[in-house]
Amino acid sequence: MECVVQGIIETQHVEALEILLQGLCGVHRERLRIHELCLKSGPNLGLVASEVRLLCDLEQPEPTWTVRHIGGAMRGAGAEQISVLVRTLTESKVSKNALRLFYSLGYKLDHELLRVGFAFHFQRGAQITVTVSSVNKMLKLHATDEAVPVTPGIQLVEVTAPASSENYTEVVAAVSSFCEYLAPLLHLSKPGVTTGVVPTAAAAAASLMSDGGGTTL
């Protein structure tokens, strides 16, 4: 399982967000360049369609591949009352031949994206990862060098943390608590819930840029 929230921020404020995250996390950022291929099953694989994502990490000296399957979200009254999405997640490292394997099984490429940005990984009540990235689309098949932004001037911010059925309430609390520190710059909510940019972002960014960030928790 994983706990996840998402939000958006204008590219002009990303440097301020990085300063804030550096101060909050106390760790250095990691560069992010992920080629993501979304594959959907064909009719020969059953009546219920399935979707998997192949992620190729282009920042590694030798690109590495991961297969990820995102399952259903937790349902019920308890799930509705929390601001963090809790969902099942299965992923595994795979070889560079994985795409060919899924094609042979009957999967077809639905779309592909290139995510470029940075990530912070740290421990704060849970093992939290914050990614800030520009989401880009390919004009030609697999042409990552020619990718163009899906939403120019806007970047996606995602906060995730692994969880289990035994500890997800603690992880939700940790993620929610951390997100409060980012509130002046952006609003984070469950994926699919559109909230837009935060009116206070410009003022908060100007303040962070002027003092260089200094908050350490």
N, C-alpha and C positions, 0 to 999 in steps of 0.2 A: 504494500500500500504506500501511497504518498499523499502528503498534504500540499496543496498548491493554491496560490493566488497570483493574479496577473494585473498589470496596469500599463499605461502608456505615458511617455514623457516626450516633450519636444527635444529634438537633437541639440538645440542650443543650451539646454539645461543638463545635458548628460555629464559634462565635466564637473558640475557642482554635485551631482548625485554621486559620482565616483569619489569625490573628496569626502562626502558624508559617509559613504560606505567604508572607505578606508579608515576613517576615525572610529566608526562603530565596530568594525570587524577586527581591526588590528592585524590584518594579514594583507599580503600583496594580491593584486588581481591577477587573473590568468586570462590570456588572450583567447578569444573564441572565434572559431571559423568552422561551422558545421554544415555539411551538405546533407539535407534531409530528403529522403524519398518516401512518399506515402504510397503504399501498395494495397490494393483491394482485391479480394478473392473473386474468382470467376464462378459461373454457375455450376461448374463441375465439382466445386468444393462444398456443396450443400446449399440449402435454402437460405440459411442465415449468413449474410455477408460478414466477412471479417476484415479487419484493417490492421496492418502492421507498418511500422516505420523503420527504415534503415537509416542509421545516422553514421556519416563518415566524418571523422575528426581530421580536418585538413591542417590543423596546427601541429600535428605530430610529424617528426622527421619522415616516418613511414605511416601514411594514413591508416587509422584503425577504424573498425566497423563494429557497430552495436545494433542489435535488433530490439525493438521496443513494441510492446503491445499494451495499450491503455484500455483498461476495462471500465466497467460501470462505476458510477459514483455511489457513495453511501446514501441510502434513502431513509426516510422516516422523519418524525417530528424533530428528533435530535439534530439531524443533518440540516434541516431548514433553519434552525436557530443559530448556527455558527456561520461565521463569515468566511471560513476556509473550506475549500472543496477537498473531500477525502475520497480517493478513488483507488481502485486496484491498479497495479502496475507490474508488468513482468518485463525484464530486459536481460540480455545476455550478450557477451562478446561473441562475434562471429568472424569468419574469414572474409577476405575480399571477394570470394566467389558466392557470397550470400545472395546477391541480386540475381545471379544466374539460376541459383537453386529455386528461389521463389517464383521466377518466371516459369521454370520447368514444372512447378507444382500447380500452376494455373493462375497465379497472381498477376495483376496488371498494374502498371504505373498509373496512378491517378494524378499526382502532381509532385513537384519537387521544389524545394526552397533552399536558400543559402542564408544562414544566420551568422552575422559578423558582429562581434562586440567583445565583451569581457565578462568574467564571472568571478565571484568571491565564494569561497568555501570556508565555513567556520562552525564552531561549536558554541551554541548559546541556548541551552535548554533542550536542544535537538541539533542534529547535524544539518545545518541550513545551507542552501545554495541560492545565491542571487545572481541571475543572469540579466544583462542589459544588452540588447542586440537589435540591429537593423535587420528586418526580414526582407529578403530579396527573392525575386522570381527569375527564372531562366527563360530567355527568349528563344534559345535553342536547347535541344535535349542535352542535359548534363554539362552545359556550357557555363560553368561557375565563374569563369573570368569575364563573362559578359552579363552577369546578373545585374538587375536594376531594382531599386527599392519598390516594395509594394505600396508603402505609404511614405513618400518623401517627407523628411522633416520630423518624422515620428519614430520612436524606438519602443520596443516591447520590453517590459520589465517583468520578470517572473521570479517568485520566491517559492522554493520547494524544499521539502524535508521528508525523508523516508519514515514510515510509521508501520505499526502492526495493529492488529485488533486489540491487543492488550494495552498499548500506550498511546493510541492516536489522540486521546483527549489532552494528554500532556504536550504532545507535538503541536496540536492545534493552538494551544495556549501560547507556546513558545513562538510560533509563527505570527500569531496575532499581536503579541507583545512587541516583537521586533518591527512589524509593519507600522506601528504607531510612530516610530522614530522617523519614518520616511514620509509621513503624512503632509508636511509642508510642501513637498515636491511632487508627490503623486498619490493617487488613491488606488489601493490594491483591493481586488475583489475576486470572487469566483470566476474562473474562465467562462466567457460567454456573456458575462454581465458588463455591459458597456457603461463606463463612468466618465470617459473623456479626460481632458487635462485639468489640472487643479488651478484655480484662479490665483492662488498664493505662490505658485511655482516661481514666477519671475523674481518676486521680492525675496523668497527663501534662497534662490540660487545666487542672487546678488550678495546676500549676507554671507553665504558660504564661501563665495569667491573672494570676498574682501578679507575674511579672517583665515582662509586656507583650511578651514575645518579644524576642530580641536576636540571634538567629542569622543571620548574613549570610554566604553562601558566595561 
